[in-house]
Amino acid sequence: MPFPRPALPAALGALLFAAPLVAQVRAFTGATLIDGTGRAPVANATVVVRDGRVVAAGAQAAIPAGAERVDLAGKWVMPGLINAHGHVNAARELGTYAMYGTTTVFSLGGEAADVFAARRAQDAATLNRSRVFVSGPVLAPNTPDEARTQVAGVVAQQTDFVKIRVDDNLGTARKMTPEVYRAVIDEAHRRGSRVATHLFYLDDAKGLLDAGADLVAHSIRDAEVDAAVIAQLKARNICVVPTLMREVSTFVYESTPAWFEDPLFKIHPDRAQVPGLMDPTRQQAMRTSTAAQRYKVALEVASRNLKTLHDAGVAIAMGTDTGPAARFQGYFELMELELMAKAGLTPAQVLASATRTAARCMGVERDLGTLEAGKWADFVVLDANPLSDISNVRKISAVWIAGNRVPR
């Protein structure tokens, strides 16, 4: 579970993404509710929110006297999306994630001080941007002694995960050795922290799982998963985060993506990157890049492995590795859901991976992942049913976090 977080001074906390003070009780009425528990959708439902948390949700939810009513007739309500692997470089990016319906982001490395501050300020009924959990610097020790020292430094920052990379970037870089990553995992566990790992190869996955890694933060992409790694994952109930859009980002700009013209994308705050991505010289370089073409094949392997793992009962948590340049936060999460469906998961299975399963995998299921009494009122209002067509997650009418409407 995440570490306890020291409170910010009241004046500073009030400045960090806080919505104006609003009525303490709101009742959202008339929508069809997908509460995230796996139960059937409830028509003409009411969600009652007090001080940022759900009081009641369903067809029989009583509306307290004096509650502010928000009419959602004809809409669909679902829990906010949880990105189990993103990167938040600056606190302002939490508004971008939120406007696209990703209401919680686990940032697996590289956060600035203002992101840590935003995390400390987020347990507030006035919140109107995405929640964030942090990992601090991605560790790259060369020896077991360095590993233990670096882990101690990260844990001292009260991070939610320790993050390591075990990858040679398709043979172009030095990979962390088993001796070193075992020291990282051992020291992290000794200090009460979990370890998320970047990986690429099947053999590395087996070694990391044997060493006790707690989260596989990318797909296995070099080979088909086998019975041995499936058994390792299931034995400790370890979750896998596919990050299919990470692979897409490595080759998609070899031409101009059609989604550059999507009206939903055109409102993206980071659209200033687009002209550079359309540069013919850059696109030609990507078309001839050996790495880009190798990652194109890796996406196919990752997609097959996603389906195999899910069918075998391995827990899948949605994630994207968004945050680096040209990986568009918020928008890529919606595309990730579509790729998961393309890989063979049903819309219901995809939504579960991005809500209740992600919450459980990341240790925040007490507060997030479903719309039930006692949990934060983080939800997305859609104009169409995402259970009939996953692409309907793009049809966002509004996003609410702690019962406060997100600016869009």
KAUR-V581050 format. One line per field, one symbol per residue. psi: psi as a letter, one per 30 degrees, with the letter a starting at -180 (. if undefined). burial: b if it has 24 or more other ideal C-beta (glycine too) atoms within 12 Angstrom, else e. A space follows every 10 residues. Layout:
psi: ???
burial: ???
This chain:
psi: lllkkkklke eeeffigkll klkfkkjjlf lkkjfffflk kjlhlkjkkk hflkelkafg kkjkkfkkkj jgkflkkllk kjjfjakjfk ffffeeeefg fjfkkjjhkg klefeeeeef gfikfgkglk lkllfakkkh lfleeeeeee eeeeefghlf lkklkikghh gflkkkleee feeeeeeeee ggllkkkkle keeeeeeeee fgkfkjgllk fflkkleeee eeefeghklk jehefeeeff ffgfajkeff gkeeefgkfg fffeeefgke eeeeeefgke eeeefeeeee eeeeeeeeee ffgkkkkklf glelkgjjke efeeeeeeee eeffkleeee eefgceeeee egggfeflfl ilkflkijlk klfljfffjf ffffikelkk khgkkkk.
burial: ebbebeeeee eebeebbbbe ebeebbbbbb bbbbbbbeee bbeebbbbbb bbbbbbbbee bebeeebeeb ebeebbbbbb bbbbbbbbbb bebbbbbbbb bbbbbbbbbb bbebbbbbbb bbbbbbbbbb bbbbbbbbbb beeeeebbeb bbebbebbbb bbbbbbbeee eeeebbbbeb bbbbbebbee bebbbbbbbb bbebbbbbbe bbbbbbbbbb bbeebeeebb ebbeeeebbb bbbbbbbbbb bbbbeebebe eeebbeebbb beebeebeee eeeeebeeee ebeebbebbb bbbbbbbbbb eeebbbbbbb bbbbebbbbb bbbbbbbbbb bbbebebbbb bbbbbbbbbb bbbbbebbbb bbeebbbbbb bbebbbbeeb bbbbbbbbbb bbbbbbeb
